[in-house]
Amino acid sequence: MKRNVLGRALLAAVISAGVAMQAQAHRMWILPSATVLSGESPYVTFDAAVSNTIFFPDHVALPMEQVAVTAPSGEQVPLQNLAKGHYRSTFDLQLKEEGTYKVSRASAGLRAFWKDAEGKRQMWPGRGKSADDAEFATAVPKDAKDLRVIYDYRRTETFVTAGNPTSEVLAPTGVGLELVPVTHPNDLYVGEIAEFKLLIDGEPAKNAEVVLIPGGTRYRDSQNEITAKAGSDGLFSVTWPAAGRYFMEAEYEDDKAKAPATKRHGVYSATFEVLPL
C-alpha cells in the first residue's frame, strides 16, 4: 500500500513538472479533422487554439480575424459556421474545388523590449496585443535602457486536399518565415522521408531550427520531439516514425532587419497528418 501511495506521489510530481515545462511555451495551431478527402464537395472541421499542450485546447482560443483560406484556384474562401469559445475556435470548410487548400494565419510587426528608470522590464506592444509600427516612435522612450527592437514574423498553416493534390497554394509569398514543401504536405506516410524548405523573406533560412511533435502529448511522459536544422539552402527532411498528427515549429533569427529593428525573427508552425502505408 505504501509503495502504491509513493508511486502515485512520484507520478504526480512528474506530471506537474511536465505541465510546468509545457506552460513555458504556448503554441499556436490549426487542426483539421482530416487532411485528405474524397467525394463531392466534402466538409472539413477545424479546431484552432493557442495551448500549452499540443492539440489540447487549454489556454486561449485562436482569434480568427487573420485566418485566411486559399482554394486551389487561388481564390479566398470564407470560413463557415465560425464559433469562438474560451479555449478554442472552430470553423468548417467546404472543399468545392478539387485540389489542395491552404489555411493560414500570418502577422508581422515591430516588438521592443527595454528597462525603465526603476530597472523593470517593459515591452511594446503589450502581451497579446498587435503592433502598429506607426506608434513605435511615441510608444518606446528614445532613451530606453537596454533597448532591443525586433521585427517579428509569425505564420501558422495547415493544408487539406480534396481528390488529387495540387501545388499552386504552396508557392511562397516572399514575406517572413515560410515553408515550401518539396514533398506535398498531404502526401505523408509513415516510414517515408519528407523534404521541406524554409525561406525568410524569399531567401533560404539558413540553419533554422525545427522541431516536430506528434500529437497525444497529454497521454505520455515525453514530447517525443523530432529535431532538425535547415541547411544553407533552407532544406531539411524528416522520416515519419508513426502515423498520426504532427505539430511542426521552425524558428529563425538574424541581424538583417530594417531600422529601427536590429533583429529579424520568424516563427513558422504547421499541422500535418501522416497516414499509414
Secondary structure, DSSP 8 states (H G I E B T S, - for coil): -HHHHHHHHHHHHHHHHHHHHHHTS-EEEEEES-SEE-SSS-EEEEEEEEESBTTB--SEE---TTEEEE-TTS-EE--EEEEE-SS-EEEEEE--SSEEEEEEEEEEEEEEEEE-TTS-EEEES-TT----GGGHHHHS-TT-EEEEEEEEEEEEEEEEEESS---GGGS--SSSEEEEESS-TT--BTT-EEEEEEEETTEE-TT-EEEEEES-GGGSSS---EEEE--TTSEEEEE--SSEEEEEEEEEEES---TT-SEEEEEEEEEEEEB--
